Amino acid sequence: MAKLLVIDDEPNLLYSLEKSFRSEGLEVCTANTGKRGMELVAEAHPDAVILDVRLGDACGLDVFTRIRSLDPRLPVIIITAYATTEIAIEATKRGAFEYLLKPVDIHRLRDAVREAIRLRQLSQVPAIFEEGATADGNVDVIVGRSAAMQDVYKAIGRVAPLDVPVLITGESGTGKELVARAIYQHSKRASKPFLPINCAALPSTILESELFGHERGAFTGADRRRIGRFEQADGGTIFLDEIGDMEAGIQPKMLRLLQDQCFERLGGNETIRTDVRLIAATNRPLEDLVAGGRFRQDLFFRLNVFTIELPPLSARLDDIPVLIEHFLRIYNRAMGKNVRAVAPDAMHRLRTREWPGNVRELQSAVKYALVRASGEVIAAEALPEPTRAAASGAGFSEENGGDTSFDLLQFVNDKLRAGEGDIYQQTYEAVDRVILDAVLRHVRGNQVQASQLLGVSRNTLRNKLRNLGMAIEKQLL
């Protein structure tokens, strides 16, 4: 559960904010002095802080500076009843995540806290490679052992320590943000903020304000100065997802920022200097956008210092078994399930689908199947309809004439490539699943007839079904 720390010397406000945010599922800590607030930063490790400028025992801005010295990535939202220009400027210069006036607009404060916690968790949750995964699940794992993914890992290792822009290309769902976070977390800026923003999700004016900030009166509804992401991330990293969708009007400011590390807020003329590393991503070929006049060529050259191209899932189908194993670990834990394997016919369908939605689509398919699974093995019937239909003529369904073949050599080779042990037992169980599934389908779930055809006792058949986690009789009767 995320934690919010509120530091204010007004008891009524502390009570009100604690009650309001706790109802939203946050763990809320409060402090009525700067000294106690600093202690809670060290003890409770909050994900965001709401800090009053004037405290009984200290200046809030001094407390803010000390918080930043303890944890530079901790977002701090400044609130104050004293709306002076000097305080606003100073809070901005010191890197406040947001600056709000009392009486606080609770809806605006909620939005600020929600966004601060989201960004905090993005920078805190490690994006690690598969070999470093831990059992507690408190990581985002980049999974893949194929040659294509090995090239991606090497590229991350080469560019992460270098303070240069990176362009990540690849289809939607290939994991571009995960790679961006891995670059950030292995960089020299890992102790500073990581702020992502999706260029395709916001209209041009709002995107410009989000990136560069705005002055009061810059446009209708701009009733206060806003700090942009490039000020918030000073010393850290900005990740611009889908940069190919950035409108032409913003591109000159982006070019200037990359060249000179300076910009002006929307509606202002003060030049602001910053120090950020830019990682950009796109699922659109920027060269084509340049040729069509929709993306500046000089900006493309500035971004294209180092490019990492993520392969689509269809180009690394050998990674599907390890991806499925990874998703099963995550969702078994989340759903309280104990699904241990995927039946060979289901695995065949998963491995032969083209996956236009890439890893994200596979993840959704595994989650869907896990919800529908009735035993410890995912059967083909549990898969989403597009996946069930992916490999016509290569499953166990009655519609395909009862074809029960599966590639035994491929199964063994997959286990060898994965470096797994106990291959004989796993293969033995996989063959058992094929045979038992086919025979039970043939007799429509009648175990007496199945045991006669198999030449084993009914007890032996039941033991095999139980050991394999198969509940086929319930599905076929």
VOGU-3710 file (C-alpha; in Angstrom, 3 decimals, decimal comma):
1> makllvidde> 0,000/0,000/0,000  1,275/3,453/-0,918  2,162/5,880/1,890  1,447/9,582/2,102  3,088/11,892/4,675  1,366/15,168/5,589  3,435/17,780/7,445  1,387/20,740/8,742  0,944/22,511/12,077  -2,830/22,970/11,704
11> pnllysleks> -4,568/20,098/13,601  -7,853/20,518/11,716  -6,140/20,304/8,341  -4,116/17,253/9,391  -7,304/15,512/10,516  -9,171/16,451/7,349  -6,422/15,326/4,954  -5,756/12,123/6,858  -9,441/11,185/6,754  -9,824/12,145/3,096
21> frseglevct> -6,808/10,262/1,742  -7,106/7,221/4,003  -10,550/6,571/2,504  -8,857/6,181/-0,879  -6,767/3,238/0,284  -3,613/5,156/1,197  -1,630/4,715/4,377  -1,398/8,237/5,799  1,197/9,488/8,309  0,990/12,969/9,830
31> antgkrgmel> 3,440/15,296/11,558  2,761/18,701/13,128  6,394/19,818/13,192  9,233/19,872/10,696  11,385/17,793/13,065  8,786/15,030/13,325  8,225/15,180/9,563  11,899/14,558/8,905  11,860/11,604/11,306  8,893/10,071/9,472
41> vaeahpdavi> 10,584/10,510/6,095  13,437/8,367/7,406  11,229/5,879/9,289  8,128/5,429/7,138  9,647/5,877/3,639  6,574/7,620/2,175  5,759/7,679/-1,543  4,690/11,347/-1,479  4,710/14,291/0,941  2,322/17,203/1,454
51> ldvrlgdacg> 4,281/19,982/3,166  3,148/23,343/4,543  5,499/26,276/3,954  5,100/27,720/7,463  5,565/25,373/10,398  5,796/26,182/14,077  9,374/24,998/14,491  10,883/25,456/11,013  10,587/26,992/7,573  8,832/24,518/5,298
61> ldvftrirsl> 11,224/25,225/2,424  14,181/24,367/4,648  12,448/21,133/5,636  11,876/20,467/1,925  15,576/20,904/1,169  16,460/18,436/3,927  13,900/15,949/2,584  15,483/16,189/-0,862  18,906/15,559/0,633  17,569/12,358/2,209
71> dprlpviiit> 15,608/11,188/-0,848  15,995/13,182/-4,090  13,276/11,158/-5,817  10,565/11,733/-3,187  7,860/14,031/-4,655  6,879/16,884/-2,332  3,695/18,912/-2,807  3,996/22,376/-1,236  0,878/24,016/0,231  0,706/27,503/1,705
81> ayatteiaie> -1,690/30,241/2,762  0,877/32,893/1,791  0,699/33,347/-1,973  3,868/35,368/-2,547  5,769/35,263/-5,816  9,034/34,665/-3,978  7,757/31,508/-2,286  6,361/30,144/-5,566  9,637/30,790/-7,378  11,756/29,353/-4,572
91> atkrgafeyl> 9,614/26,211/-4,283  9,886/25,742/-8,030  13,650/26,245/-8,044  14,105/23,674/-5,301  12,142/21,077/-7,257  8,689/20,966/-5,636  6,408/18,496/-7,409  3,431/20,841/-7,099  2,595/24,167/-5,421  -0,977/24,756/-4,157
101> lkpvdihrlr> -2,631/27,540/-2,217  -4,775/27,249/0,893  -7,632/26,713/1,238  -6,624/23,695/-0,789  -8,815/22,500/-3,653  -9,139/18,873/-2,544  -9,780/17,615/-6,085  -6,629/19,274/-7,386  -4,671/17,967/-4,399  -5,974/14,438/-4,968
111> davreairlr> -4,878/14,582/-8,609  -1,421/15,824/-7,581  -0,995/13,113/-4,935  -2,203/10,381/-7,294  0,238/11,454/-10,014  3,115/11,891/-7,535  2,642/8,370/-6,166  2,367/6,881/-9,654  5,617/8,474/-10,745  7,312/7,605/-7,463
121> qlsqvpaife> 6,447/3,949/-7,864  7,619/3,922/-11,466  11,028/5,152/-10,369  11,146/2,901/-7,294  9,987/-0,456/-8,699  13,021/-1,995/-10,392  12,850/-3,011/-14,039  15,243/-5,939/-13,921  16,278/-8,787/-16,161  14,774/-12,215/-15,676
131> egatadgnvd> 17,760/-13,674/-13,830  17,356/-11,103/-11,034  13,673/-11,755/-10,352  12,672/-12,246/-6,732  9,832/-14,217/-5,248  8,048/-11,242/-3,708  7,047/-9,802/-7,074  8,084/-6,270/-6,124  9,842/-5,836/-9,450  8,964/-5,445/-13,114
141> vivgrsaamq> 10,898/-8,081/-15,022  12,188/-7,931/-18,583  11,755/-11,534/-19,685  13,355/-13,238/-22,664  16,217/-15,573/-23,502  16,074/-15,386/-27,295  18,956/-14,020/-29,347  16,876/-10,923/-30,159  16,379/-10,119/-26,461  20,042/-10,783/-25,690
151> dvykaigrva> 20,859/-8,023/-28,168  18,460/-5,708/-26,297  20,139/-6,482/-22,956  23,555/-5,734/-24,425  22,305/-2,439/-25,844  20,888/-1,413/-22,449  24,205/-2,236/-20,815  26,147/-0,196/-23,367  24,042/2,954/-23,275  22,814/3,135/-19,654
161> pldvpvlitg> 26,035/4,651/-18,193  26,354/7,173/-21,038  24,606/10,520/-20,612  23,169/10,599/-24,147  19,620/10,569/-25,559  18,155/7,150/-26,362  15,440/6,322/-28,888  13,505/3,086/-28,296  11,525/1,767/-31,248  9,090/-1,113/-31,463
171> esgtgkelva> 5,459/-2,079/-31,872  2,896/-1,340/-29,164  3,065/-3,861/-26,339  6,747/-4,773/-26,727  7,803/-3,189/-23,411  9,364/0,138/-24,373  8,679/1,799/-21,012  10,206/-1,181/-19,179  13,404/-0,809/-21,214  13,443/2,948/-20,557
181> raiyqhskra> 13,227/2,308/-16,812  16,018/-0,273/-16,994  18,246/2,303/-18,730  17,400/4,875/-16,064  17,986/2,497/-13,159  21,401/1,488/-14,495  22,414/5,079/-15,215  24,323/7,682/-13,215  21,012/9,502/-12,697  19,291/6,622/-10,896
191> skpflpinca> 19,087/8,574/-7,634  17,232/11,433/-9,332  13,629/11,560/-10,644  12,269/9,495/-13,540  9,210/11,144/-15,101  7,326/9,491/-17,993  4,748/11,196/-20,189  2,781/9,877/-23,158  2,859/12,370/-26,037  -0,121/10,692/-27,734
201> alpstilese> -2,386/10,998/-24,702  -2,575/14,803/-24,465  -3,587/17,652/-26,809  -0,768/19,914/-27,963  -1,376/22,834/-25,545  -1,739/20,561/-22,522  1,338/18,534/-23,508  3,406/21,722/-23,829  2,254/22,828/-20,374  3,001/19,385/-18,913
211> lfghergaft> 6,527/19,396/-20,311  7,570/23,015/-19,921  5,071/24,456/-17,439  3,076/27,664/-17,842  2,690/31,087/-16,301  -0,518/32,371/-14,810  -2,810/33,664/-17,568  -0,971/31,800/-20,328  -4,294/30,393/-21,551  -7,905/30,136/-20,417
221> gadrrrigrf> -8,006/28,355/-17,078  -4,333/28,981/-16,253  -5,055/30,593/-12,881  -1,625/29,862/-11,424  1,933/29,062/-12,423  2,562/25,405/-13,193  5,886/23,605/-12,900  6,681/21,485/-15,945  8,209/18,027/-16,030  11,550/19,327/-17,241
231> eqadggtifl> 11,858/21,419/-14,070  10,618/18,623/-11,823  13,105/16,159/-13,313  16,178/18,406/-13,005  19,161/16,083/-12,644  17,037/13,089/-13,602  15,458/11,457/-16,646  12,414/12,241/-18,800  10,783/9,434/-20,784  8,672/10,639/-23,722
241> deigdmeagi> 6,553/7,756/-24,965  5,108/7,891/-28,486  7,189/10,932/-29,410  6,175/10,419/-33,055  2,745/11,806/-32,080  4,206/15,079/-30,796  2,663/17,952/-32,749  4,856/20,207/-34,870  4,367/23,288/-32,679  6,201/21,724/-29,710
251> qpkmlrllqd> 9,065/20,221/-31,674  11,216/23,417/-31,855  11,148/23,728/-28,045  12,180/20,080/-27,762  15,045/20,678/-30,179  16,257/23,673/-28,179  16,054/21,712/-24,926  18,160/18,899/-26,366  20,695/21,359/-27,761  20,962/23,860/-24,911
261> qcferlggne> 19,098/22,363/-21,915  16,960/25,496/-21,597  13,389/26,590/-22,342  10,656/29,066/-21,406  7,382/28,237/-19,716  4,253/28,626/-21,819  3,249/32,291/-21,649  6,566/33,367/-20,075  9,838/34,881/-21,239  12,168/33,769/-18,423
271> tirtdvrlia> 14,788/31,300/-19,662  14,934/28,274/-17,409  17,921/25,963/-17,389  17,654/22,321/-16,541  19,760/19,162/-16,630  17,818/16,146/-17,856  18,487/13,028/-19,860  15,901/12,277/-22,522  14,728/8,783/-23,412  12,113/8,687/-26,166
281> atnrpledlv> 10,051/5,866/-27,624  7,879/5,427/-30,688  5,907/2,726/-32,445  5,946/4,782/-35,658  8,906/4,966/-38,081  10,251/8,494/-37,506  12,099/8,407/-40,840  8,730/8,175/-42,629  7,331/11,016/-40,522  10,372/13,132/-41,414
291> aggrfrqdlf> 9,911/12,338/-45,112  6,262/13,316/-44,841  7,074/16,617/-43,152  5,387/15,681/-39,865  8,554/15,412/-37,768  11,570/17,719/-37,781  14,655/16,144/-39,292  17,015/18,024/-36,943  15,028/16,820/-33,920  15,164/13,264/-35,234
301> frlnvftiel> 18,951/13,497/-35,549  19,195/14,780/-31,948  17,044/11,931/-30,648  18,663/9,215/-32,750  22,035/9,227/-30,988  21,527/5,648/-29,802  18,603/3,457/-30,889  17,290/0,264/-29,308  14,838/-1,658/-31,474  12,546/-4,022/-29,568
311> pplsarlddi> 11,535/-7,131/-31,510  7,844/-8,036/-31,831  6,778/-11,187/-30,015  6,314/-12,919/-33,379  10,079/-12,596/-33,888  10,901/-14,318/-30,592  8,344/-17,088/-30,215  10,884/-19,190/-28,304  10,405/-16,737/-25,407  6,707/-17,556/-25,043
321> pvliehflri> 7,153/-20,459/-22,556  9,328/-18,376/-20,208  6,976/-15,394/-20,519  4,020/-17,619/-19,639  5,890/-19,051/-16,659  6,615/-15,512/-15,471  2,972/-14,399/-15,823  1,751/-17,524/-14,022  3,959/-16,651/-11,040  2,545/-13,135/-10,927
331> ynramgknvr> -1,138/-13,998/-11,286  -1,093/-17,168/-9,199  0,061/-15,012/-6,324  -2,422/-12,218/-7,065  -5,430/-14,525/-7,514  -4,592/-17,166/-4,940  -4,385/-19,833/-7,658  -2,025/-22,780/-8,055  -1,852/-23,292/-11,805  1,465/-24,978/-12,497
341> avapdamhrl> 1,511/-25,720/-16,213  -0,019/-25,266/-19,627  -1,325/-28,307/-21,507  0,621/-29,110/-24,694  -2,314/-28,279/-26,992  -2,776/-24,921/-25,271  0,950/-24,216/-25,432  0,955/-25,051/-29,127  -1,783/-22,526/-29,765  0,018/-19,914/-27,715
351> rtrewpgnvr> 3,261/-20,525/-29,595  1,726/-20,386/-33,050  -0,338/-17,203/-32,703  1,202/-14,115/-34,332  0,382/-11,872/-31,326  -0,370/-8,514/-32,953  -0,587/-7,021/-29,454  2,817/-8,497/-28,532  3,774/-9,244/-24,912  0,907/-7,142/-23,555
361> elqsavkyal> -1,610/-9,309/-25,448  0,057/-12,527/-24,263  -0,075/-11,251/-20,679  -3,806/-10,591/-20,996  -4,376/-14,040/-22,533  -2,590/-15,791/-19,653  -4,557/-13,792/-17,092  -7,815/-14,641/-18,873  -6,928/-18,346/-18,977  -5,915/-18,392/-15,328
371> vrasgeviaa> -9,317/-17,038/-14,315  -11,045/-19,779/-16,306  -8,720/-22,656/-15,364  -10,453/-25,300/-13,207  -7,388/-27,273/-12,160  -3,635/-26,904/-12,007  -3,197/-27,009/-15,791  -4,417/-24,497/-18,374  -6,268/-26,357/-21,126  -6,952/-24,957/-24,586
381> ealpeptraa> -10,615/-24,351/-23,644  -9,502/-21,758/-21,081  -7,743/-19,566/-23,651  -9,361/-16,497/-25,235  -11,228/-17,246/-28,447  -8,649/-15,657/-30,845  -5,931/-17,803/-29,287  -8,006/-20,987/-29,333  -8,463/-20,489/-33,060  -4,803/-19,658/-33,671
391> asgagfseen> -3,635/-23,142/-34,591  -6,390/-24,909/-36,451  -5,573/-28,556/-37,081  -3,002/-28,671/-34,306  -4,922/-29,084/-31,093  -6,993/-31,672/-29,236  -10,501/-30,459/-30,080  -13,088/-32,711/-31,641  -13,555/-30,229/-34,499  -10,139/-31,020/-35,937
401> ggdtsfdllq> -10,797/-34,716/-36,059  -9,066/-35,593/-32,811  -5,511/-34,804/-33,940  -3,486/-35,314/-30,753  -0,026/-34,798/-32,166  2,405/-32,443/-30,559  6,037/-31,774/-31,312  7,865/-33,918/-28,762  11,311/-32,903/-30,014  10,343/-29,225/-29,863
411> fvndklrage> 9,097/-29,713/-26,286  12,397/-31,269/-25,215  14,448/-28,624/-27,027  12,474/-25,875/-25,274  13,377/-27,377/-21,902  17,027/-27,681/-22,892  17,191/-24,064/-24,055  15,543/-22,970/-20,831  18,218/-24,813/-18,842  15,614/-26,802/-16,922
421> gdiyqqtyea> 16,251/-30,016/-15,036  14,057/-33,101/-14,586  13,348/-33,149/-18,314  12,430/-36,853/-18,381  9,645/-36,422/-15,811  8,325/-33,262/-17,479  8,256/-34,979/-20,874  6,617/-38,061/-19,384  3,870/-35,866/-17,893  3,430/-33,918/-21,126
431> vdrvildavl> 2,934/-37,147/-23,108  0,490/-38,381/-20,464  -1,537/-35,200/-20,855  -1,742/-35,704/-24,625  -2,836/-39,330/-24,348  -5,283/-38,855/-21,478  -6,820/-35,783/-23,057  -7,341/-37,490/-26,414  -8,807/-40,696/-24,947  -11,145/-38,883/-22,545
441> rhvrgnqvqa> -12,407/-36,716/-25,384  -13,009/-39,821/-27,491  -15,173/-41,401/-24,766  -16,708/-38,040/-23,791  -15,306/-38,153/-20,277  -16,341/-41,702/-19,390  -13,505/-42,883/-17,152  -14,545/-46,545/-17,218  -14,292/-46,652/-21,003  -11,108/-44,573/-20,918
451> sqllgvsrnt> -9,367/-46,939/-18,506  -10,322/-49,912/-20,735  -8,913/-48,241/-23,860  -5,761/-47,195/-22,039  -5,267/-50,625/-20,503  -4,947/-49,268/-16,962  -7,140/-49,544/-13,892  -9,637/-46,817/-13,104  -7,707/-45,979/-9,919  -4,504/-45,579/-11,958
461> lrnklrnlgm> -6,325/-43,265/-14,362  -7,717/-41,188/-11,505  -4,288/-40,932/-9,857  -2,734/-39,761/-13,111  -5,441/-37,131/-13,603  -5,010/-35,926/-10,025  -1,214/-35,786/-10,261  -1,416/-33,840/-13,518  -4,022/-31,457/-12,156  -6,450/-32,447/-14,908
471> aiekqll> -10,186/-32,177/-14,374  -11,192/-33,067/-17,902  -14,140/-35,223/-16,885  -15,908/-32,139/-15,509  -15,329/-30,198/-18,707  -16,479/-32,928/-21,084  -19,529/-34,457/-19,406
//
